[in-house]
Amino acid sequence: MEPVDLAISPGWIVPVEPAGTVLSGHTLLVRDGTIVDLLPIVDALRRFAPAEHVERPGHLLLPGLVNAHTHAAMTLFRGLADDLPLNDWLERHIWPAEGRWVSPDFVRHGTELAALEMIRSGTTCFSDMYYFPDVVGEVAAELGLRACVGMIVIEQPTPWAATIEEYFSKGLAVHDRFREHASVTTGFAPHAPYTVSDASLRQIRVLADELDCTVQIHLHETAFEIAQSMEQHQARPIERLDRLGLLGPQLLAIHMTQVTDGDLGKLAESGATVIHCPESNMKLASGLCPVGRLLAAGVNVALGTDGAASNNDLDMLGEMRSAALLGKLVADDPTAVTAEDALRMATLNGARALGLGDRIGSLVPGKRADLVCVNLDALPTQPVYHPLSQLVYSATRDQVSDVWVDGRRLLDRGEPTCTQARDVVGRAATWAERIRS
């Protein structure tokens, strides 16, 4: 018999690839952090000798969820400025608070809190856009999460950098630091078209091509952004990015709530990804992303939570449900965004957006063992007629029981395996007292 490190025998496995597949009575096998095979239980245990065999008969096993856009450290601003329009929220509340409080310690403690929340809700990989990305990468690596950290660029002084030259030099230093890292990658993160100049965007395009990395940017988030761009640049923001050479497969267009037929054509032709953040968009009343139309046009659409200051959680199970329900409402079509679509957006599409589609996002032999078990035996998901539908429309993050990244267990029967969880919560409370005062 062949030795393997781990065998998991759940009630159901949803591998995401091939599309629409739901396996029952199967076991997934892991060796050295890599998926070896998925086989019927009898065949698996006849052929392989696992060092650990995890049996979860009432659970569903799926790929780890990919949060394709967040601002992790902003968990420390959760609930600080609710129920406000985007510009008021950002300019009068969030930016002043960041100027006062953001520091390496703030980012470390906020990212630790975010990481534990994400692990607890089944997220194994996240793409971050925030200051001190070096600290974000450190925390992700320490806690065992996979991360793509953003080399942020914005044309104003912040606690991270004072000049545009400093943003680039510090960002490139972060890229060099994590260049060979197994689980932390980097990408450029210009904040938005209205906060980054043409000159900086051109420099990002050149560097992104040289380094072969992604470029994530808030794009077409509000009608005001479009009007402002038309007045200042005589072009819609997506047209401006196209002129500057940034509209291509490396671009992650976050939000895209304002989409014309022309915008849709540019996205589909370019190969750019749209990162949909439905709950943040709804809370800020930013607009409605036409996910059904984007998917029908062949655009890669991934899911993100945005930051906890505008959501107010980092719950990708909840984001899937919101994406599916809102997608149907926007399209006026109950078939427009299915449960299967929502799961794919939260797994394989997100992995592809971050350049990790060959490593994670689906449960196929040869990919890394980033795995999540969800308990469908719980009251809210009974009875089970269609496991995938129950996952998207009924399950809550409290039902996430087990999480692995690279075959290493990060959550065991609902409990984080790291020892500092209590300290993380205590530090968050201390920050809240300081900010509140």
N, C-alpha and C positions, 0 to 999 in steps of 0.2 A: 504493500500500500504506500502511496505517495504522501509524505508529510506536508501538512499545511499549517499555518498559524491559527486560522480562524475559519469556522464554518457557522453560517447563520441560517437557521431553518424557520422562516416566518410562515404565517398563514398565506400571504400573498407577496409576490415580488412584482413591482412595476419598473421595468428596466429603462423605460422611455424609448429606447431603441431595441427592436423595431417598434415603430409607432403603433399605439393601441394595444400593445401586448400586456396581458396580466397573467402571471404564472401562479399556480397554486401547487402545493406539494413539492416545492423545489428548495434546494439549498444553494447558497452562494458561498464560494470558497476563496480564501485570501491567503496569499503568501508574500512576505516581504512588502506589505502595503499595496499589493497589486491584486486585482481580481483575476483569479485563475480560471474559474468556470462557474456556470449555473447549470445544475443538473437535478433531475428527480432525486428526492431524498435517498431512496434505496441505492441508486447508482452512485451518488456522491459518497455515501458512507461505506460502500463496498470498495471504492477506488481510492479514497483519501483517508488519511488518519489525522484529524485536526488536533492541535494542542488545546484548543478551546472550542466547544460546541455550544452556541447560543441558540436556544429554542424559544421562539416567540409565536406560538400557534394562533393567537388572535390578533397578530400585528401585521402591518403592511411595511415592507422594506422598499425604499426608494433611494435615488441618488441624493446626496447632500444638496440642500437648496443654495442657490447662488443669489446673494443680494447685490445686484449689479450697480447700485448707487446708494451711498449713504454718507453721512458725516458723523462718524462713530462717536467722537468726543462730545458731540452736542447732546448726548444723553444727559449731561449735567445741566442743560438748559431746558429739559423736558418740562412743559407746562409753564414756562416763564412768561410767554407772551402769546396767549391763545386768542382765537376768534378775532383776528385782525387781517386786513388786506395785505397782500404780499409786500408792497413797497413800504407800507407803514411798519409791518412786522420786521422787515429787514433793516431799514434805514434808521428807524427811531428806537428799536429795541435790541435786535440781535447784534448788529455791528457795534453799537456802543458797549454792549455786554462783553463781546469778544475783545474789544480794545482794552477793557478794564481787567478781564479775568484770564484770558487765554495765555497759557505758559506751557512749558514741557510737562510740568506736573499735572496741570489741568487736562492736557491731552492724554497723558498716561492713565490717569484715574478714570476719565470719561470713556476712554477706549476699552479699559478693562471691564467697566460696567456694561458697555455695549457688547463686547465679545461674549460675556457670560449670558446676556439676554439672547444673543443670536444662537449660541450653542443650545441653550434651553429650548429654543423654538425650531431647531433643525437646520439652521444655516451653517454651512461648513466653509463657505468662501464669500468674501465681500470685497467690493470695490469702493475705496474711500476717497473723498475729496475734502481735505482739511489741512490745517496748519500743522507743522512739525510732523510731516509724514514719516520721518525716520523713527519717531517714537511710536507711531501707529504700527509700523512694520515690526518693531521690536516686540510690542505687546502681542500682536498676532502670532509671531513665532513662539513666544514664551508659552502662550496658551494653546498652541497647536492648531490654530485656524489657518486657512489659506487666505491670502489677501493680495489685492492689487492696490498699491498706495499711489495717490495722485501727487504729481509734482505741480503744485498749485501756482497759477500765475494770475495776478490781478493788478491793475494800475493804481494802487493806493498802498500806503504803508499799513502794515499789520504787525502783530507780534512776531510773525515768522520772518518777514523781510521788509526793508525800508525802501528799496528801489527795485525797478524792474530787473536790473542787472543782478541784484542779489537773489531775486526769485529764481532766475535761471541758474546761477552758480550753485545755490543751495540744492535746487532740484536735481541737477546733474550729479552732485555729490551723493544724494540719496540713491539715484539710479546706480552709481558705481558701487555703493555699499551693498546693494541687494542683487547685483548683476548675476551672481551665480547661486543665489539662494534657492533652495528646493521648493519653498512654499510661498515666498513673498516676491511679487513682481512689481513693476512700476509703469506708470503711464502719465502723460501730461494731463493737467487739469486746469485749463483756463476757465475762470469762473463763469463768464457769460460774454456774449458779443458786446454788450453795453458797458462792460468793465475792462475790456482788453482791446488794445489798439491794433490797427492793421499791421504795424511793424512787428509787434509781439506775436501776432498770429502767424505771420510769415516765418518768423524765427522758429516757432513751434513746429510748423510744417516741415521745415528743413531738418530739425533735430529728430522729430518723430520718424521721418524716413530713414535717417542715419541709424537710429537706435532700434528701429522696427518695433515701436510701441504704440499703444492706443492714445487717443486724445478724447477725453470726456469733457463735455461742456453743456451747461444749462442752455437750452435752445428752444425758441418759440414757446416760452413758458406762459406768457400772458399777451393779451391783445395790445397792452400798452407798449410792450417790448417791440412789437411789430411796427406800431405807429412811430415810435421813436427812431427806429432804424430807417424807416422810409424817409423821415424828415432829415436825418443826419447823413445817411449814406445813399439815399435814393434807391434802396434795394431792401428786400426782406432779408432777415439775418441769414437764412440758409443760402440765399443767392450771394450774399457777401462772402460767406465761407467758401462757396464754390469758386468765386473769383480768386480767392486767396489760395486755392489748391488744397483746402482741408476737407472737402466733401469726398470721402472715399471709405473703403472697408475698415480703416482704422478709427473712424469717427464714431463716438458714442453720443448720440443726440438725446439729452436728458429732458424729459417732459413732453415736448412736441404736442402741445394742446391746441395749437393754431395751425391747421394743415389744409392747404388748398390742393386742388388736383395737380397743380404745377409742383408744389412741394413734394407731394406723394411720388410723382414721377422721378424727381431728382433723387429722393431717398432710395427708391427701388433700383434705379439705374446705377447709382454709385456704390451700392453694397454697404452703405452705412447702417448702423444698428440704432434703433430707438429704445431708450430705457424708459419704461412706463412706470410712473409712481402714482398709482390711482388714489391712494388715501391722502397723500399730501396735496395732490391737485384738488381733491374735493374739499379738504379742510380750508385751503387758502382760496377756494373758488377761482382757481387759475384758468380753468377751461377743461375741455374734454378731448382726450387723445382718441382718435378714431382707430382703435386697435384692430377691429374686424377688417377694415379697409386695408390697413397696413399689412396684416397677415395675408389677406387675399392677393395683394400685389407682390408678395414674396419678400417683404422686408423682414429682417430678423428683429423681433421684438423681445426684449428681456424685461425683467421686473426688478424694481428697487423700492426700498421703503422710504428713501430720502432720510433726513435726520429726525431724531426723536423730538426736536423742537417744533417740527411742523407736521408730525404724523399722528400720534405721539408714541409709537412703539416701533420695534424692529422685527415684527412678526410676519415672516414671509408666508406662513399658512393663511393668515388673514389677508395678506396682499393678493394671494392667488384668488381667494373668494371674491374680493372686491373687484379684481380685474375681470373675472368672468362675468359677474353680475353687471358691472358698469358697462362692459363691452357690449352686452346684449341690449342694454338700455340705449346707448349711443347709436347703435345700428338699427334699433327698432326691430330686432330679429333675435329670437331666443336661441338660434343655432350659430350666432356670429362668433362668439368666443366660448369654446367648450371647456369642460374640465380638463380634457387632455391638452388643449391649447395652453391653458393656464399653467399646468404642471411643466410643460415643455418650456414656456417662457421663464419659469423659475428655476430651471435646471440646465438643460442642454443649450438653449438659446443664450442664457447668461454666460455659460462657459465659453461658447463660441465668441461672444462679444469681447471677452477678456483675453482671447487668444489661447484659451485652455481647453478647447473642444476635443482635442486629441487625448486629453488627460483625465477630464472629469465631465460630469453632466449626464452620464448614462451608465448603466450597469452592464458593461460588456467586457469580456476577457481582454486583459492588457491595460485597462484603465486603472487609475488609482482608486483605492477602496475608501471613497468618501461616501458614507452611508448613513441613513436615518431610518429608525424604526418608529412607527406610529401605532399606538394601541387602538384598534377599532372595536375591541371588546367593551369599551367604555359606553356608558349610557347614551351620550349624545350621538353615537354613530351606530346604534342598533335599530333595526336589523340591518344586515349588510347584504344588499342585492348587487350593487356595483361598487367594488372597493375604491376605484379611482374617483367616482362621484362622491362617495362618503368622505374621502380625504379632502377634496376641494371645497365641498359645500357644507360639511358638517363638523369635521374634526377641528379641534382647537390645539394651540401649542402646549397646553397642559397634558395632551395625550402623547407628546413626543417622549419616548422612553429611553432610546439609546442613540448615540451619535458616535461615529468613527470618522477620523480624517487620516488618510494614508494607513488605514487599518488600526490606528491607535484610538482607543476608546476615550472620548471626551465627556460622555454622559452615560451613566449606568443606572437604569431603571429610574430615570428622572432626576438623578443627582449628579452634579458636575464632579468630575474626578479630580479637578485641581483643588488644592487645599485652602486657597485664599478667598473663597467666595464671600465669607462673612466679612473679611477685611475690606473687600471691594464695596460692599453695601455701606459699611461704616464710613468709608472715605467719601462716598457720594453724599451721605447725610451731612458730613462736615462741610463739604463744598456748598450745599444748599443753605446752611446757616450763614456762611460768609456772604453768599450772593444775595440772600434775602435781607441781610442787615445793611 
